[in-house]
Amino acid sequence: MPEILVLYYSTHGATRQMAQLIARGIESEGATARLRTVPRISTVCEAIEASVPDAGAPYAELVDLQECIAVALGSPTRFGNMAAPMKYFWDGTVGDWLKGSLIGKPACVFTSTGSMHGGNESTLLTMMLPLLHHGMLIVGTPYSETMLSSTSSGGTPYGPSHVAGSESNQPLSAEEKQLCIAQGKRLANIALRLAAAE
Ligand SMILES: Cc1cc2nc3c(=O)[nH]c(=O)nc-3n(C[C@H](O)[C@H](O)[C@H](O)COP(=O)(O)O)c2cc1C
């Protein structure tokens, strides 16, 4: 069964929930979702994380990028950009960039932000940059997903988003959830067709 990597970072759980919904969409198309996260990083150089997380998805390894036919990449918004642990992971992918391992693979991005205009679109757009450097094919959300027009919180043509509120405690709206599932389905559908054509 072809696998699609759902790679996310989350501290309060919203981006993790989005990842699980995207995985549901992926699996409804007949692919397997491989959920992976990345460890926190620290300014204290001696501090190390356990090699296996206490809970949730395992930590991603480079082989996950190589083995999967597509990637869904999620991060909370941090000052209008992806969180440092996720950026750190991508900064470690130079070997794959040199080999061109990801060229031609489809990818999508998703994020959770505190406030409506606090940078969810800038986070999604800037998360695309390392993927484009790797030669990946960016898959957004088309307006045929009618909830893109009706949502009053998250959901963008650049990818799914969620507005979590200043306390990071707002649940995903029905529209936000549906757009996550739709994004997973679309990514899997395109990835499976590209893989079959090879
Ligand atoms: C250091 C830091 C920076 C943040 N920067 C922003 C920001 O620029 N815009 C925003 O709307 N929310 C910002 N937030 C809030 C998070 O994006 C928000 O709580 C998000 O929903 C967390 O996702 P999670 O539940 O997956 O951890 C920031 C949070 C932290 C801790």
The ligand as a Tripos MOL2 file, in Angstrom:
@<TRIPOS>MOLECULE
LIG
   31    33     1     0     0
SMALL
NO_CHARGES

@<TRIPOS>ATOM
      1 C1          6.1850   31.4500   20.3610 C.3       1 LIG1
      2 C2          4.7940   31.5040   19.8160 C.ar      1 LIG1
      3 C3          4.5190   32.3230   18.7460 C.ar      1 LIG1
      4 C4          3.2260   32.4020   18.2250 C.ar      1 LIG1
      5 N1          2.9960   33.2320   17.1690 N.ar      1 LIG1
      6 C5          1.7330   33.3480   16.6960 C.ar      1 LIG1
      7 C6          1.4670   34.2180   15.5980 C.ar      1 LIG1
      8 O1          2.3520   34.8400   15.0080 O.2       1 LIG1
      9 N2          0.1850   34.3280   15.1890 N.ar      1 LIG1
     10 C7         -0.8490   33.6510   15.7840 C.ar      1 LIG1
     11 O2         -1.9930   33.8200   15.3810 O.2       1 LIG1
     12 N3         -0.6030   32.7700   16.8010 N.ar      1 LIG1
     13 C8          0.6600   32.6160   17.2600 C.ar      1 LIG1
     14 N4          0.9090   31.7350   18.2800 N.ar      1 LIG1
     15 C9         -0.1840   30.8730   18.7590 C.3       1 LIG1
     16 C10        -0.1380   29.4700   18.1050 C.3       1 LIG1
     17 O3          0.0230   29.5570   16.7140 O.3       1 LIG1
     18 C11        -1.4570   28.7500   18.3820 C.3       1 LIG1
     19 O4         -1.6140   28.6020   19.7710 O.3       1 LIG1
     20 C12        -1.5620   27.4020   17.7050 C.3       1 LIG1
     21 O5         -2.9200   27.0950   17.5760 O.3       1 LIG1
     22 C13        -0.8700   26.2560   18.4510 C.3       1 LIG1
     23 O6         -1.0260   25.0490   17.7190 O.3       1 LIG1
     24 P1         -0.9220   23.6280   18.4500 P.3       1 LIG1
     25 O7         -2.1800   23.4480   19.2470 O.co2     1 LIG1
     26 O8         -0.8190   22.6380   17.3530 O.co2     1 LIG1
     27 O9          0.3020   23.6650   19.3100 O.co2     1 LIG1
     28 C14         2.1840   31.6300   18.7950 C.ar      1 LIG1
     29 C15         2.4720   30.7770   19.8750 C.ar      1 LIG1
     30 C16         3.7620   30.7160   20.3860 C.ar      1 LIG1
     31 C17         4.0430   29.7980   21.5550 C.3       1 LIG1
@<TRIPOS>BOND
     1     1     2 1
     2     2     3 ar
     3     2    30 ar
     4     3     4 ar
     5     4     5 ar
     6     4    28 ar
     7     5     6 ar
     8     6     7 ar
     9     6    13 1
    10     7     8 2
    11     7     9 ar
    12     9    10 ar
    13    10    11 2
    14    10    12 ar
    15    12    13 ar
    16    13    14 ar
    17    14    15 1
    18    14    28 ar
    19    15    16 1
    20    16    17 1
    21    16    18 1
    22    18    19 1
    23    18    20 1
    24    20    21 1
    25    20    22 1
    26    22    23 1
    27    23    24 1
    28    24    25 2
    29    24    26 1
    30    24    27 1
    31    28    29 ar
    32    29    30 ar
    33    30    31 1
@<TRIPOS>SUBSTRUCTURE
     1 LIG1         1 GROUP 0 **** ****
